[in-house]
């Protein structure tokens, strides 16, 4: 099967996870990280999930699955070891055009989750189309050392500079030139060592204005 790669905005969207064990917990923690409103269906919850329930970070819908519980969901994640139940839930979700992922059962999924490297706003996804999650993990681990935290900082700088330039009256061709020059500059490498003075000098040269180390720190803040 050929999968279409896509990034989803889960902010505030209802995600239902069936299963409150260790696998379900991992899926829930990831969904929370990306802003989903997580609802759980499970008879038992891990201690960590019990804490998330008590703090209000997740909601418990029921102990047993019922079709009515997922009808308004944006997506469903199935994390139980009952293959018959998993298939039933998958069929219902797909009939209702609800995105569904069944852990370790790609044939029951309408989407699969890649192995991910995240550095701030940089997201690198590795997938084997469900054929070998172990290989996807190995490739991801091989890339982790090549893409450090400097990429996240660089994107913060780029995002703020881009916003400044687009809000101004600079010609598009000049903005494009600056964006390319920034990407091709030593700034990314300098962020590895946090050499603020050198970064300020590079940015000043490219932007053709005075940039201080404090300006760089402001660019790097959220």
C-alpha positions in Angstrom: 0.0 0.0 0.0 1.2 3.5 -0.8 0.7 6.0 2.0 0.2 9.7 1.4 2.4 11.6 3.8 0.6 14.4 5.7 1.0 16.4 9.0 -2.2 16.9 11.0 -3.3 19.8 13.3 -4.7 18.0 16.3 -5.1 21.1 18.5 -8.3 20.7 20.5 -9.5 17.8 18.3 -11.1 14.8 20.0 -8.9 11.7 19.9 -10.2 8.5 21.4 -7.8 5.9 22.6 -9.1 2.4 23.4 -6.7 0.8 25.8 -5.1 2.1 29.0 -2.0 -0.1 29.2 1.6 0.9 28.5 1.1 1.0 24.7 -2.0 3.1 25.1 -0.1 5.4 27.5 2.6 6.1 24.9 0.0 6.9 22.3 -1.8 9.2 24.7 1.3 11.0 25.8 2.1 11.7 22.1 -1.4 12.9 21.3 -1.3 15.3 24.3 2.1 16.6 23.2 0.4 17.7 19.9 -2.6 19.3 21.6 -5.3 16.7 21.1 -8.3 16.4 23.5 -7.7 12.8 24.6 -10.6 10.6 25.7 -9.9 7.0 26.9 -11.9 3.8 26.9 -10.4 1.2 29.2 -11.2 -0.9 32.2 -7.7 -0.4 33.6 -5.3 2.6 33.5 -1.6 2.7 34.2 -0.6 4.7 37.2 0.7 7.5 34.9 -2.7 7.6 33.1 -4.5 7.7 36.4 -2.5 10.8 37.3 -3.4 12.4 33.9 -7.0 11.5 34.5 -6.9 13.1 38.0 -5.3 16.2 36.7 -7.9 16.6 34.0 -5.4 16.1 31.1 -7.4 13.2 29.8 -11.0 12.1 30.1 -12.3 8.5 30.8 -15.3 7.8 28.5 -16.1 4.3 29.6 -14.7 1.0 30.6 -16.0 -0.9 27.6 -16.2 0.1 24.0 -19.4 1.2 22.4 -19.8 2.6 18.9 -21.6 5.7 20.1 -18.4 6.8 22.0 -16.4 7.5 18.9 -18.9 9.0 16.5 -17.7 12.6 17.1 -14.0 11.7 17.2 -11.5 13.2 14.8 -9.3 10.1 15.2 -9.2 6.8 17.0 -6.2 4.9 18.3 -6.7 1.2 19.2 -4.3 -0.2 21.7 -5.7 -3.4 23.0 -4.5 -7.0 22.6 -8.0 -8.2 21.5 -7.6 -8.6 17.8 -11.3 -9.3 17.2 -12.3 -6.1 19.1 -9.6 -4.1 17.3 -11.0 -5.2 13.9 -14.5 -4.4 14.9 -13.6 -0.9 16.1 -11.5 -0.3 12.9 -14.4 -1.3 10.7 -16.8 1.1 12.5 -14.3 4.0 12.4 -13.6 3.6 8.7 -17.3 3.3 7.9 -17.8 6.6 9.7 -14.8 8.2 7.9 -13.0 8.6 11.2 -9.2 8.3 11.0 -8.1 5.1 12.8 -4.8 3.5 13.8 -4.6 0.1 15.3 -1.2 -0.5 17.0 0.8 -3.2 15.2 -2.0 -4.0 12.8 -1.4 -1.9 9.7 -4.2 -3.8 7.9 -6.7 -2.3 10.3 -5.4 1.3 9.9 -6.4 4.2 7.7 -3.2 5.9 8.8 0.1 4.8 10.3 2.4 6.7 12.6 6.0 7.2 11.5 9.1 7.2 13.6 9.8 10.8 14.4 12.7 13.2 15.1 11.5 16.5 16.6 13.7 19.5 17.0 11.5 22.5 17.8 9.5 23.1 14.6 11.6 20.7 12.6 9.9 17.4 12.2 11.5 14.5 10.4 9.4 11.4 9.8 10.7 8.0 8.9 8.3 5.3 7.7 8.6 1.8 6.1 4.9 1.8 5.3 4.3 -0.5 8.2 6.6 -3.2 6.9 9.4 -2.8 9.5 8.9 -0.4 12.4 12.3 -1.7 13.7 14.0 -0.4 10.6 12.2 2.9 10.8 13.5 3.3 14.3 17.0 2.3 13.3 17.0 5.0 10.5 15.6 7.5 12.9 18.3 6.8 15.5 20.9 7.2 12.8 19.7 10.7 12.0 19.3 11.9 15.6 22.9 12.9 16.0 22.9 14.7 12.7 20.0 17.0 13.6 20.6 18.6 17.0 18.8 21.3 19.0 20.4 24.0 16.8 17.8 23.2 14.1 15.0 24.2 16.5 16.7 27.4 17.4 17.4 28.2 13.7 13.7 27.8 12.9 12.8 30.2 15.7 15.2 32.8 14.2 13.9 32.1 10.7 10.3 32.4 11.7 10.7 35.7 13.4 12.9 37.2 10.6 10.4 35.9 8.0 7.5 37.6 9.9 9.4 40.9 10.1 10.3 40.9 6.4 6.9 39.8 5.1 5.2 42.5 7.2 7.4 45.2 5.6 7.7 46.6 2.1 10.7 44.7 1.0 10.4 43.4 -2.6 9.7 39.6 -2.8 12.9 38.9 -4.7 15.0 40.5 -2.0 13.2 38.5 0.7 13.8 35.3 -1.2 17.5 36.2 -1.5 17.7 36.7 2.3 15.9 33.5 3.1 18.2 31.5 0.9 21.3 33.3 2.3 20.2 32.5 5.8 19.8 28.8 5.1 23.2 28.7 3.3 25.0 30.7 6.0 27.1 29.4 8.9 24.4 30.4 11.4 23.1 26.8 11.8 26.5 25.5 12.6 27.3 28.5 14.9 24.1 27.6 16.9 25.7 24.3 17.9 28.3 26.3 19.9 25.9 29.2 20.8 28.5 31.7 19.5 26.1 34.7 19.8 28.6 37.2 18.7 29.4 35.3 15.5 25.7 34.6 14.9 24.9 38.3 15.3 27.6 39.2 12.8 26.3 36.7 10.2 22.7 37.9 10.6 23.7 41.5 10.4 25.6 40.9 7.1 22.7 39.1 5.5 20.0 41.5 6.8 22.1 44.6 6.2 21.5 46.0 9.6 23.0 46.1 13.0 22.3 42.9 15.0 23.4 42.4 18.6 23.8 39.2 20.7 20.8 40.3 22.6 18.8 40.6 19.4 19.8 37.0 18.6 18.6 35.8 22.0 15.3 37.6 21.4 14.9 35.8 18.1 15.5 32.5 19.8 12.9 32.9 22.5 9.4 31.5 22.1 
